[in-house]
Amino acid sequence: MSESHGSSGELRVEDGGRVRLLTLDRPSALNAFNDGLYDGVRRALEEATRDPDIATVVITGTGRAFSAGQDLGEMAKPVRHGDGEPHGFIPFIEVVEAFPKPLIAAVNGIGVGIGLTLLPHCDLVLIARGARLRAPFVSLGVTAEAGSSFLLPARMGWQNTAHLFYTASWLDAEEAVAAGLAWRACEPEELLDEAMAVAREIAVMPVESLIATKTLLVEARLDAVRQARERENGCFARLVGGPANREALAAFSERREPDFTRLPPAEVRGD
């Protein structure tokens, strides 16, 4: 594989054999997504969309994490870009959800938040034995993201998704495969080789036919995904900064378990 251009040292981009490999490379932060990483992945996918020599994309991580989710430090102190261009999660997920070429995830370690909700946007997910996944949103006093309220029930079934969301419990590699969130579990040392082998198998196919087929698959669900994400954004905006979210963040900073039993009664809404 030949090295292509990266992004601020946080994303490695390598091209070869009509496959683009994206490696999340913030191991000291467990590959948590900050604006730089969101922007880097988005641009690499946009370039792959336009490049006729790229047939498929593989995304993986370095170190012991695939991605630990949103960088909470940057969330607490948002970056002010001042260039009038869109940055961060929203333009990233808009590109991911409509990406027109096969997208493969090689989940090398823990995946939390967007490290999990990215996966149902991928066409194939290979996961290392020993990797674990978690959707922590309810335990943080907020709710689902990235269209996952639609995509996860479609991929995993209602009850698997309900348990994942409501308990914020961990899902191991074998459980992820059994639930349908992942396609194949691999030995950690073989994960990337297996993902790249599948990618190369796909990459020998005609790019025009791959794009046409992926477009048919994506367009069948795209409106529903976008509507789900719009509903999620509204719920998230209502909950963030609320009593449960404040208690969760306080407990995190104080290194204790949150206590949601003493919160004021929640308003029951029908929207």
C-alpha beads as a LAMMPS data file, in Angstrom:
LAMMPS data file: protein, C-alpha beads

271 atoms
270 bonds

1 atom types
1 bond types

-500.0 500.0 xlo xhi
-500.0 500.0 ylo yhi
-500.0 500.0 zlo zhi

Masses

1 110.0

Atoms # bond

1 1 1 0.000 0.000 0.000
2 1 1 1.228 3.487 -0.839
3 1 1 0.904 6.275 1.698
4 1 1 -1.546 9.009 0.812
5 1 1 -2.107 12.287 2.629
6 1 1 -3.181 12.218 6.273
7 1 1 -4.938 14.769 8.496
8 1 1 -3.134 16.571 11.344
9 1 1 -1.403 13.391 12.432
10 1 1 -4.748 11.999 13.688
11 1 1 -5.738 10.004 10.601
12 1 1 -3.585 7.834 8.372
13 1 1 -4.771 7.443 4.776
14 1 1 -3.192 4.710 2.649
15 1 1 -4.201 3.723 -0.892
16 1 1 -3.354 0.573 -2.789
17 1 1 -5.022 -1.957 -5.047
18 1 1 -8.145 0.241 -5.382
19 1 1 -8.633 0.113 -1.583
20 1 1 -8.365 3.118 0.721
21 1 1 -7.429 2.324 4.326
22 1 1 -8.353 4.929 6.955
23 1 1 -6.680 4.445 10.352
24 1 1 -7.882 6.505 13.313
25 1 1 -4.598 7.449 14.942
26 1 1 -5.180 9.129 18.315
27 1 1 -4.237 6.181 20.539
28 1 1 -3.540 8.346 23.588
29 1 1 -7.160 9.540 23.385
30 1 1 -8.479 6.051 22.495
31 1 1 -9.162 7.437 19.006
32 1 1 -11.929 9.693 20.321
33 1 1 -13.363 11.924 17.622
34 1 1 -12.501 15.609 17.807
35 1 1 -13.273 18.056 14.998
36 1 1 -9.936 17.321 13.350
37 1 1 -10.663 13.598 13.155
38 1 1 -14.265 14.090 12.030
39 1 1 -13.060 16.458 9.310
40 1 1 -10.204 14.188 8.270
41 1 1 -12.419 11.132 7.807
42 1 1 -15.075 13.173 6.009
43 1 1 -12.564 14.608 3.545
44 1 1 -10.968 11.212 2.947
45 1 1 -14.403 9.762 2.134
46 1 1 -15.259 12.695 -0.127
47 1 1 -11.983 12.198 -1.992
48 1 1 -12.642 8.456 -2.245
49 1 1 -16.071 9.207 -3.708
50 1 1 -14.506 11.263 -6.500
51 1 1 -11.508 9.016 -7.148
52 1 1 -12.262 6.446 -9.891
53 1 1 -9.300 4.355 -8.714
54 1 1 -10.820 3.776 -5.256
55 1 1 -13.398 0.982 -5.166
56 1 1 -13.824 0.472 -1.431
57 1 1 -12.776 1.938 1.927
58 1 1 -11.693 0.208 5.144
59 1 1 -11.714 2.062 8.475
60 1 1 -9.878 0.858 11.589
61 1 1 -8.064 2.228 14.640
62 1 1 -4.688 2.099 16.356
63 1 1 -3.984 0.910 19.882
64 1 1 -6.566 -0.726 22.104
65 1 1 -9.584 1.214 20.805
66 1 1 -11.494 1.479 17.584
67 1 1 -12.941 4.737 18.916
68 1 1 -13.988 5.833 22.399
69 1 1 -16.565 8.177 20.867
70 1 1 -16.793 11.943 21.087
71 1 1 -13.802 13.755 22.566
72 1 1 -15.408 15.068 25.782
73 1 1 -12.642 17.615 26.320
74 1 1 -13.444 19.277 23.018
75 1 1 -17.174 18.973 23.697
76 1 1 -16.679 20.948 26.919
77 1 1 -14.594 23.589 25.097
78 1 1 -15.716 23.638 21.432
79 1 1 -13.182 24.754 18.834
80 1 1 -14.024 28.024 17.084
81 1 1 -12.883 27.618 13.477
82 1 1 -13.896 31.018 12.135
83 1 1 -13.634 29.972 8.478
84 1 1 -17.349 29.706 7.723
85 1 1 -16.965 26.040 6.752
86 1 1 -18.874 23.164 8.376
87 1 1 -16.849 21.080 10.827
88 1 1 -17.318 18.169 13.165
89 1 1 -19.967 15.532 13.595
90 1 1 -22.839 16.768 11.404
91 1 1 -20.986 17.112 8.059
92 1 1 -19.121 13.902 8.896
93 1 1 -22.261 11.817 9.409
94 1 1 -23.945 13.344 6.359
95 1 1 -21.094 12.038 4.210
96 1 1 -20.977 8.651 5.955
97 1 1 -24.688 7.931 5.634
98 1 1 -24.680 8.555 1.869
99 1 1 -21.194 7.226 1.025
100 1 1 -21.646 5.568 -2.387
101 1 1 -18.910 2.912 -2.274
102 1 1 -18.536 -0.179 -0.067
103 1 1 -17.409 0.757 3.451
104 1 1 -15.813 -1.865 5.712
105 1 1 -15.063 -1.480 9.429
106 1 1 -12.247 -3.421 11.090
107 1 1 -13.050 -2.957 14.780
108 1 1 -9.750 -3.529 16.559
109 1 1 -10.788 -2.632 20.122
110 1 1 -13.401 -0.836 22.185
111 1 1 -16.067 1.106 20.335
112 1 1 -18.142 3.555 22.372
113 1 1 -20.676 6.125 21.162
114 1 1 -19.823 6.980 17.563
115 1 1 -17.370 4.071 17.736
116 1 1 -20.498 1.906 17.785
117 1 1 -23.083 4.004 15.912
118 1 1 -20.743 4.324 12.913
119 1 1 -20.931 0.553 12.401
120 1 1 -24.483 0.150 11.024
121 1 1 -23.523 2.673 8.326
122 1 1 -20.835 0.220 7.193
123 1 1 -21.550 -2.514 4.662
124 1 1 -19.393 -5.097 6.430
125 1 1 -18.083 -5.077 10.008
126 1 1 -15.228 -7.344 11.093
127 1 1 -14.459 -7.269 14.802
128 1 1 -11.505 -8.523 16.815
129 1 1 -12.190 -11.104 19.497
130 1 1 -11.770 -9.215 22.745
131 1 1 -13.203 -5.967 21.335
132 1 1 -16.277 -4.554 23.086
133 1 1 -18.965 -2.082 22.057
134 1 1 -21.167 0.245 24.104
135 1 1 -23.911 2.818 23.526
136 1 1 -23.640 4.948 26.698
137 1 1 -26.209 7.610 25.797
138 1 1 -28.974 6.868 28.333
139 1 1 -26.390 6.504 31.116
140 1 1 -25.208 10.020 30.218
141 1 1 -28.727 11.427 30.457
142 1 1 -29.019 11.931 26.695
143 1 1 -30.150 9.714 23.816
144 1 1 -29.283 8.054 20.500
145 1 1 -27.263 9.602 17.660
146 1 1 -26.218 9.144 14.022
147 1 1 -29.508 7.623 12.893
148 1 1 -28.906 4.653 15.214
149 1 1 -32.502 4.710 16.500
150 1 1 -33.452 3.482 13.014
151 1 1 -30.344 1.616 11.893
152 1 1 -29.678 -0.515 14.976
153 1 1 -33.185 -2.058 15.197
154 1 1 -32.968 -2.732 11.446
155 1 1 -29.573 -4.409 11.853
156 1 1 -29.882 -6.063 15.285
157 1 1 -33.600 -6.361 15.963
158 1 1 -35.739 -4.418 18.434
159 1 1 -34.928 -6.317 21.626
160 1 1 -31.173 -6.409 21.131
161 1 1 -31.224 -2.669 20.453
162 1 1 -33.507 -1.926 23.405
163 1 1 -31.185 -3.798 25.781
164 1 1 -28.109 -2.111 24.303
165 1 1 -29.599 1.387 24.682
166 1 1 -31.550 1.040 27.927
167 1 1 -28.789 -0.621 29.974
168 1 1 -25.701 0.948 28.343
169 1 1 -24.097 -2.483 28.774
170 1 1 -21.112 -3.821 26.864
171 1 1 -21.503 -6.019 23.782
172 1 1 -18.592 -8.346 23.073
173 1 1 -17.430 -9.489 19.657
174 1 1 -19.308 -12.787 19.652
175 1 1 -22.509 -11.068 20.813
176 1 1 -22.107 -8.414 18.113
177 1 1 -21.889 -11.115 15.445
178 1 1 -24.829 -13.064 16.891
179 1 1 -26.923 -9.882 16.998
180 1 1 -26.092 -8.973 13.392
181 1 1 -24.157 -5.798 14.171
182 1 1 -20.895 -7.416 13.015
183 1 1 -20.377 -9.831 10.146
184 1 1 -17.330 -11.763 11.332
185 1 1 -15.186 -12.086 14.476
186 1 1 -11.437 -12.463 13.911
187 1 1 -8.349 -13.059 15.970
188 1 1 -6.880 -9.624 16.789
189 1 1 -3.643 -10.243 14.910
190 1 1 -5.587 -11.350 11.821
191 1 1 -8.290 -8.680 11.822
192 1 1 -6.799 -6.149 9.430
193 1 1 -5.483 -8.806 7.048
194 1 1 -8.942 -10.364 6.842
195 1 1 -10.629 -6.991 6.337
196 1 1 -8.180 -6.045 3.602
197 1 1 -8.637 -9.426 1.912
198 1 1 -12.390 -8.852 1.739
199 1 1 -11.807 -5.300 0.520
200 1 1 -9.520 -6.530 -2.257
201 1 1 -12.082 -9.168 -3.234
202 1 1 -14.638 -6.375 -3.645
203 1 1 -12.172 -4.016 -5.329
204 1 1 -11.706 -6.200 -8.405
205 1 1 -15.364 -5.620 -9.296
206 1 1 -16.390 -2.797 -11.666
207 1 1 -16.573 0.444 -9.684
208 1 1 -19.608 1.666 -11.613
209 1 1 -21.558 -1.471 -10.662
210 1 1 -20.429 -1.229 -7.036
211 1 1 -21.623 2.377 -6.857
212 1 1 -24.950 1.535 -8.504
213 1 1 -25.553 -1.348 -6.103
214 1 1 -24.500 0.575 -2.976
215 1 1 -26.698 3.492 -4.079
216 1 1 -29.705 1.175 -4.370
217 1 1 -29.048 -0.200 -0.898
218 1 1 -28.508 3.234 0.663
219 1 1 -31.369 5.040 -1.040
220 1 1 -33.830 2.441 0.217
221 1 1 -33.170 3.684 3.757
222 1 1 -31.642 7.154 3.429
223 1 1 -34.782 9.207 4.044
224 1 1 -35.597 7.125 7.124
225 1 1 -32.044 7.529 8.465
226 1 1 -32.119 11.296 8.001
227 1 1 -35.530 11.591 9.632
228 1 1 -34.327 9.479 12.554
229 1 1 -31.261 11.669 12.950
230 1 1 -33.424 14.800 12.933
231 1 1 -35.610 13.345 15.697
232 1 1 -32.518 12.302 17.645
233 1 1 -31.048 15.794 17.373
234 1 1 -34.245 17.302 18.790
235 1 1 -34.324 14.867 21.713
236 1 1 -30.602 15.293 22.362
237 1 1 -30.918 19.092 22.419
238 1 1 -33.768 18.831 24.923
239 1 1 -31.892 16.449 27.226
240 1 1 -28.333 17.820 27.131
241 1 1 -27.715 20.091 30.098
242 1 1 -30.752 18.665 31.883
243 1 1 -30.736 17.182 35.404
244 1 1 -29.772 13.648 34.335
245 1 1 -27.013 14.843 32.022
246 1 1 -25.617 17.148 34.707
247 1 1 -25.619 14.314 37.248
248 1 1 -23.885 11.959 34.810
249 1 1 -21.156 14.477 34.035
250 1 1 -20.710 15.367 37.708
251 1 1 -20.386 11.697 38.604
252 1 1 -17.805 11.220 35.850
253 1 1 -15.684 14.150 37.059
254 1 1 -16.027 13.013 40.700
255 1 1 -15.170 9.385 39.832
256 1 1 -18.383 7.939 41.274
257 1 1 -21.475 6.162 40.031
258 1 1 -24.319 8.500 39.027
259 1 1 -27.501 8.464 41.110
260 1 1 -30.512 9.152 38.909
261 1 1 -33.049 8.164 41.569
262 1 1 -33.101 11.592 43.236
263 1 1 -33.756 13.623 40.099
264 1 1 -36.982 15.634 39.734
265 1 1 -39.801 13.708 38.030
266 1 1 -39.371 13.622 34.268
267 1 1 -41.945 15.254 32.055
268 1 1 -43.710 12.691 29.892
269 1 1 -43.827 13.914 26.313
270 1 1 -45.581 12.478 23.309
271 1 1 -43.294 13.975 20.654

Bonds

1 1 1 2
2 1 2 3
3 1 3 4
4 1 4 5
5 1 5 6
6 1 6 7
7 1 7 8
8 1 8 9
9 1 9 10
10 1 10 11
11 1 11 12
12 1 12 13
13 1 13 14
14 1 14 15
15 1 15 16
16 1 16 17
17 1 17 18
18 1 18 19
19 1 19 20
20 1 20 21
21 1 21 22
22 1 22 23
23 1 23 24
24 1 24 25
25 1 25 26
26 1 26 27
27 1 27 28
28 1 28 29
29 1 29 30
30 1 30 31
31 1 31 32
32 1 32 33
33 1 33 34
34 1 34 35
35 1 35 36
36 1 36 37
37 1 37 38
38 1 38 39
39 1 39 40
40 1 40 41
41 1 41 42
42 1 42 43
43 1 43 44
44 1 44 45
45 1 45 46
46 1 46 47
47 1 47 48
48 1 48 49
49 1 49 50
50 1 50 51
51 1 51 52
52 1 52 53
53 1 53 54
54 1 54 55
55 1 55 56
56 1 56 57
57 1 57 58
58 1 58 59
59 1 59 60
60 1 60 61
61 1 61 62
62 1 62 63
63 1 63 64
64 1 64 65
65 1 65 66
66 1 66 67
67 1 67 68
68 1 68 69
69 1 69 70
70 1 70 71
71 1 71 72
72 1 72 73
73 1 73 74
74 1 74 75
75 1 75 76
76 1 76 77
77 1 77 78
78 1 78 79
79 1 79 80
80 1 80 81
81 1 81 82
82 1 82 83
83 1 83 84
84 1 84 85
85 1 85 86
86 1 86 87
87 1 87 88
88 1 88 89
89 1 89 90
90 1 90 91
91 1 91 92
92 1 92 93
93 1 93 94
94 1 94 95
95 1 95 96
96 1 96 97
97 1 97 98
98 1 98 99
99 1 99 100
100 1 100 101
101 1 101 102
102 1 102 103
103 1 103 104
104 1 104 105
105 1 105 106
106 1 106 107
107 1 107 108
108 1 108 109
109 1 109 110
110 1 110 111
111 1 111 112
112 1 112 113
113 1 113 114
114 1 114 115
115 1 115 116
116 1 116 117
117 1 117 118
118 1 118 119
119 1 119 120
120 1 120 121
121 1 121 122
122 1 122 123
123 1 123 124
124 1 124 125
125 1 125 126
126 1 126 127
127 1 127 128
128 1 128 129
129 1 129 130
130 1 130 131
131 1 131 132
132 1 132 133
133 1 133 134
134 1 134 135
135 1 135 136
136 1 136 137
137 1 137 138
138 1 138 139
139 1 139 140
140 1 140 141
141 1 141 142
142 1 142 143
143 1 143 144
144 1 144 145
145 1 145 146
146 1 146 147
147 1 147 148
148 1 148 149
149 1 149 150
150 1 150 151
151 1 151 152
152 1 152 153
153 1 153 154
154 1 154 155
155 1 155 156
156 1 156 157
157 1 157 158
158 1 158 159
159 1 159 160
160 1 160 161
161 1 161 162
162 1 162 163
163 1 163 164
164 1 164 165
165 1 165 166
166 1 166 167
167 1 167 168
168 1 168 169
169 1 169 170
170 1 170 171
171 1 171 172
172 1 172 173
173 1 173 174
174 1 174 175
175 1 175 176
176 1 176 177
177 1 177 178
178 1 178 179
179 1 179 180
180 1 180 181
181 1 181 182
182 1 182 183
183 1 183 184
184 1 184 185
185 1 185 186
186 1 186 187
187 1 187 188
188 1 188 189
189 1 189 190
190 1 190 191
191 1 191 192
192 1 192 193
193 1 193 194
194 1 194 195
195 1 195 196
196 1 196 197
197 1 197 198
198 1 198 199
199 1 199 200
200 1 200 201
201 1 201 202
202 1 202 203
203 1 203 204
204 1 204 205
205 1 205 206
206 1 206 207
207 1 207 208
208 1 208 209
209 1 209 210
210 1 210 211
211 1 211 212
212 1 212 213
213 1 213 214
214 1 214 215
215 1 215 216
216 1 216 217
217 1 217 218
218 1 218 219
219 1 219 220
220 1 220 221
221 1 221 222
222 1 222 223
223 1 223 224
224 1 224 225
225 1 225 226
226 1 226 227
227 1 227 228
228 1 228 229
229 1 229 230
230 1 230 231
231 1 231 232
232 1 232 233
233 1 233 234
234 1 234 235
235 1 235 236
236 1 236 237
237 1 237 238
238 1 238 239
239 1 239 240
240 1 240 241
241 1 241 242
242 1 242 243
243 1 243 244
244 1 244 245
245 1 245 246
246 1 246 247
247 1 247 248
248 1 248 249
249 1 249 250
250 1 250 251
251 1 251 252
252 1 252 253
253 1 253 254
254 1 254 255
255 1 255 256
256 1 256 257
257 1 257 258
258 1 258 259
259 1 259 260
260 1 260 261
261 1 261 262
262 1 262 263
263 1 263 264
264 1 264 265
265 1 265 266
266 1 266 267
267 1 267 268
268 1 268 269
269 1 269 270
270 1 270 271
